[in-house]
Each structure stands twice: as C-alpha cells, then as structure tokens.
C-alpha cells in the first residue's frame, strides 16, 4: 500500500523536535511553503495515525486559560521509517499549474485577457521568489549553528531557480501574446 507523503513530511518535521499540530503548520508556513503545504485537516489525522502506529508519541501539556497542547515526538521507529523513505527514489513531479491550464483554453477569451492572466502569474512568481530569497537569508542568519542549514539552503536555491524560470517563461509568453494582440488589432483596423 502506497503511504501518504504527508506522513513523511510530518515525521520529517518532528525529527527537528517535539511539536504540536499548530507548531507543525507554523513550520510549514515559515520554511517549506514554497514547495510543500499541508492543511490542519491533513496534519491532525496524520499525527493521530503516527501515534497509533508507534511512530510518534503524544503528551498533553496543560495551559492555564487555554486548551491543552498536544505535543508529538518522533519515536525511534518513526525515525527509521522516515530514513527508509528518504533513501527511496523520488517520484515524478506532476504539478498542477492553473495558469497553463487556462492558457490551453486561451482562444476562448481575448488575447488581452490572456495577457492579464500571464501578468498576474508573473507577478505572483516574482513575489514567491522574493519570499524564498528572504527565507534563505533569514535561515542563514538566524540559525548559523544549525547543521540543517546546508540542506535548507539547497531547497531554497531550488525555489529561486524555479521561480526565475517561471518569470522568464512568463516574459516570453507575454512577448508572444503582445505580438498576437498587435496582429489582431492590425487586422481589425484594415477591415
């Protein structure tokens, strides 16, 4: 049976230390959000399953005036399962890119509307590139002695390369669409 990648993502995060579901979601937002995300609806059932399978333990910390915190810690068995998954070959990445899907059906709307869509895509990638660059710098400066930094920096570098490639593609697409729009408007003027 194929195991959910979410379980390994959560085990990997727990390998950094004990955390609650909230802490795990926060970790996602502050580190891997550019290439991986999980919702609370995915995290909490996985945590419960990991504890049930002996891959993590759960402890409850009482808090005054707040709900109890459920803290999960990876077990040796959980660490072994994580390590086993880490050495398996990576599966093929098949991304879902809404901008490309919309472009495939671009003939159904005006060229000008297609241009707007691609500009939005390009601007979003510029923002994501900026976020990755800021994360890369923050982690490099704040966690100087952390032995994970070289690995995190490689992941951030990937994010930089991918976003730059998307931006470059968007610029090429915009150039082609602008030429199409010019031809279309020129034909209308001569008609």
N, C-alpha and C positions, 0 to 999 in steps of 0.2 A: 504494500500500500504506500502510495506517494505521500510524504509528510509535508505539511504546510510550511512554507518559508517563514511565515510569521513566528512559528515556534522557535526557529533557529535565530531569527532576529531578536526575539525576546531573550533567549538563552545567551546570545552574544552580549546584549546589554547588561544582563545580570552578571556576566563574567567580570564586569567592572566593579561590582559590589552590590550589596542588598538594596532593593528599591521597591517602591510601591508602584501600582499601575499608573498613578499620576506622575511619579518620577520618570517612569519609562516614556510616557507620552511627551513629557518635557524634554527628555534626552533626544527623542526623535526631532522635535522642533528646533533644538539648538545645535544639532550636528548632522544628521543624515537626511533631513527633509528634502534636500535637493535630488536625492536618488531613491529614497525609500520612505514610505509612510504607513502608519497603521492607525486605526481609529481605536477609541476606547472599547468599542463594540468587538474589536478583534483582540485587543490586548487582554482584557479581563477573562474571557473564556480560556484563552491560551494559558494564562497564569494558573487558573484553576486546574486545567488539564496537566500542566507540568508538575504541579504539586501532587496531583493524584497519581501520576506515573513515577513519582520519586525523583524527578529531575530537578525539582526545586522544593524548598521548604517554605512554609508560611508562618510568620509570627505576627501577633497583634500588639500594637503599641497604643495604649490608651492616651487620649489627648483631652485636656480639660476644655470643655465648651465646644468641642469639635467631634466629628465622628472618629472612631478608632482608625488607625492607619494599619493596613495590611501590608506587611513587608515580606518580600520574597527574596530568597537567597538560593543561588545555584548550588546543587549538590555535586559530589564527585561524579556520580552517574550522569548528571546533566552536562557537566564539563566534558566528559568522554563523548557523549552524543554530539555536542557542539563540535568537538575536534574531529570526529568522524565525518561530519557534514562538511567541515571546512576543507578537507582534502579531496572531496568528491569533485568530479568535473562540473563546471558551471553550465547550466542550461542555456539554450539560445534565448536571447532577449528579443521579445517581440513587443515593442512599445505601442501604445495607443496614442496617436497624435491627431487630435481633433482638427487642428489647422490643416493637416494634409488631407484628412477625410473631406473636409469642406471644400478644399481646393479641387479634389477629384470631381466634385459636382459643381464646380465654379461656373460652368456655362449657363447654369440656371439663374444666375444673377448677373448684374452688370460687372464689367471689369473694374469700375470704380469701387464697387462694394468688395470685390476680391482684394483690391489694393488695401482697403481699410482693414480687412481681416489679417493680411500679412503684416501690415504695420503694427497692429496690436500684438501679433505673435512675436515680432522682432523686439518690440519694446518690453514685453514680458521676459524674453530671454536676456535682454540687457539687465533688467532688474535682478533676475536669478543669478547672472554672472556676478553682479555687484555683491549679492548676498553671499555667494560662495567665496569670493575674494575676502570679504570681511570676516567670515567664519575662519578661513585659513589663517588669516593674520591673528585673530583673537586666540585661536587654539595655540598657535606658535608662541605667542607672547604670554598667555596665562598659564599654560601647562608645560613650562620649559623642561621640567624634570620627568615628565610622564613618558614612559617607554613606548606608549602607543602612538606618539606624535608622528614618527616617520610613516606609519601606515595610514593615519588620518590624512596626512599631507598628500599622499598618493591619491586617496579618494577625492580630496578637494581638487587636485590637479585634473583628475578626470572630469569633474564638474566644470572646471574652467574650459577645458578643451571642447567638451560637448556644447556648452553654451556659445562659445565663439563660433563653432561650426554652424550652429543653428542661425546665428546672427548673419554669418557670411551667406548662407543659403537664402535667408530672407532678403538680403540686399540684392542677390542675383534674381530672385523671383520678382521683386519689386521692379527691377530694371526691365525684365521681360514683360510684366503686366503693363508698365507705363508705355512701352512700345506698342503693345496691343491696343491700349486705350487711344494712343495717338492715331494709329491706323483706322480705328473705328470712327473716331471723330472726324478724321480727314475724309473718309468715305461719305459720312453724313453731310459734310459741307459741300462736296461735289455733286451730291444727288439732287 
